[in-house]
Amino acid sequence: MDAVVLCCNHAPLPSSLAERLPLCLWPVAGKPLIEHMIESLARHDVQRIFLVVEDSPFKVEQALGKGEKWGVSLELRLEKSFRGMGESLRKFSSALSSPFLLLPRLSLWDAPWQAVLKEHLDADREATFVPMEEALAQEEGEGPFGEKADLLQGLCMKREVLGKECPEKTFALGDWKDAFEERDIQAALFAESFSGCVVSDLSGYRRANRLALDGRLPFLRIPGREWAPGDRRGVRCRVHPSARISPPAVLGDGCEISAGASVGPRAVLGEGCVVDRGAQVRHCVVWPFTYMGAETRVRESVVDGNLMVPFSTGQGVYVPDPFILGDSRQKGPGQGFNDAVHRLLALAGLVISSPVLLCLLAYHKLRPGKGFLRKEALLGEEVLEDLRGRRAPRPFTLHAFSARSPLLRYLPSLYDVLRGELNLVGVEPRAPGQANEGDEEWQRPGLQGRPGLVQPWHALEKKEWDPVEKRVMENYYVQTRRTGEDLKILWKALVRFLRG
């Protein structure tokens, strides 16, 4: 049996969070929301799942793969301008089984889909609507099923119904139910309704995590091992004896809770989070690899790296000081050590090449009209400009000689490396006219990398690379960068430059 999950959201979301991850990948109780839905469908023998997404297909595919983890087949359908359920489904209706399941909104519930299918087939219907109990689904509910159309959160239907003037420009199954009645399409409600929670905005996201932590969504498979009632921890978690974990709380794999820190109640920490000395985290959802500095107090918020979004306002606040909020993967000497290695090598290069460098500088002084020593205005990695999260590429100046040989051309650039403007190895600096390039989603990782004199492709034998190939290599380099790999790239590039 096939299922279609519409991951297209039309409720307002905090832009600061939506820019980082699509709603379907927001973690609920330590696991992406869509992963909970896939697990539920897989438990009921759904074999193929179509995910209709409006944006970030690269991130979704990277997070979920092809479905092998759950024993299902996942297929992504991109709808850049989602205008309705019927219009979207008709585009790939020929690929669907008959009947198939439709989940029009991101939600957490565990309807017995095999029982729904059996009743649907036994009654020989064209459509069977499945209701969700509103007590957990929406706070604004007014009563039992039938009084609000939004209670319909699932549908089992024959594929042929899509060709019977099925409404196109609608986002609610209640509208389909009314249309089916008008057009004499055989449709009915499933005999039971089931508890669940719709996640379409920040309020629903907060509620979903609270319900999961409180055990009111018992069908969810929350990761980790239960150390105490309500206290779940993943593997490789380190909790100092003086730290306090107040249930309910979920700690992802590799979390580190330092002395005197307090986590919970109702706190979810993603993989690799670090809570430093004396910090407090309460009623929060902390996304993976977030560092919370010593004595930091975080409450009633979503936190992702240096971004904090209070549930009450939905307004993102960016914290520029990495010692308060930041990326836990950059905690410690790793990044600083790498930069120090690049500066030491640049200093060594300046000392070794100083006779040649001084001669070339003297030539420039004697013949200033030649413009032998030039300055280039370039753009580096994107940096935070204000507390609202506006980011822009960092401008810097590169000094270089007008020479054919790269070894001579970039001798003065070693001084720029020593000043910390760029590294010996990094991504390709951009010219000011290229500031708006890289807007496509897949290009974004490369914009976060430090610029360098040498790029990864300089270590390879091929001499000509098109822009797309370069961006792909930069993305991989930024996400896998290591000091040892930088040294290998630098050595191979030097050998190539010497060979000409």
Secondary structure by P-SEA (a helix, b strand, c coil): cbbbbcccccccccaaaaaaccccccccccccaaaaaaaaaaaacccbbbbbbccaaaaaaaaccccccccbbbbbbbccccccaaaaaaaccccccccccccccccccccaaaaaaaaaaaacccbbbbbccccccccccccccccccccccbbbbbccccccccccccccaaaaaaaaaaaccccccccbbbbbbbcccaaaaaaaaaaaaaccccccccccccccccbbbcccccccccbbbcccbbbccbbbbcccbbbccbbbbccbbbbccbbbbccbbbccbbbbccccccccbbbcccbbbbccccbbbbbcccccccccccccaaaaaaaaaaaaaaaaaaaaaaaaaaaaaaaaaaccccccbbbbbcccccccccccbbbbbbbbbbbbccccccccccccaaaaaaacccccccccccccccccccccccccccccccccccccccccccccccaaaaaaaaaaaaacccaaaaaaaaaaaaaaaaac
